[in-house]
Amino acid sequence: IKISMSRYVQLVVNLCQNACEAMSKKGTIYIRTGVEERSYGRFFILSVRDTGVGIEPEEIKNIFRPFYTTKKGNMAGLGLATVKQAVMDCGGMIDVKSAPGEGCEFIIMIPESK
């Protein structure tokens, strides 16, 4: 895949930080990696799932905006915007699955480089 190691680490750290904040000091983060074949190419998959509070459906469309946050406190609101930019820079896609009270999963698909 075409992404620097430091940018990839930044993705993982930002997603895990976001998950930690959503769980209020208690919960589990699941990280999964793999490779998937699709009709339009081969992709490296990174999934970060948490057992936090989840995201309201109307909030999902805003979560990648810079400085946007649903959390109370001194959060900068840049983590998910940074994740989205890194994924876009390497030609990837990001999907979010969440429901209130059921946690959240971010699925990143980065295309295989030739």
Protein Blocks (a to p, Z undefined) as FASTA:
>chain_A
ZZdfklmmmmmmmmmmmmmmmnnopacddddddddddfkbccdddddddfbebjafklmm
mmmpghiafbecjdehlmmmmmmmmmmmnopacdddddehiapaddddddddZZ
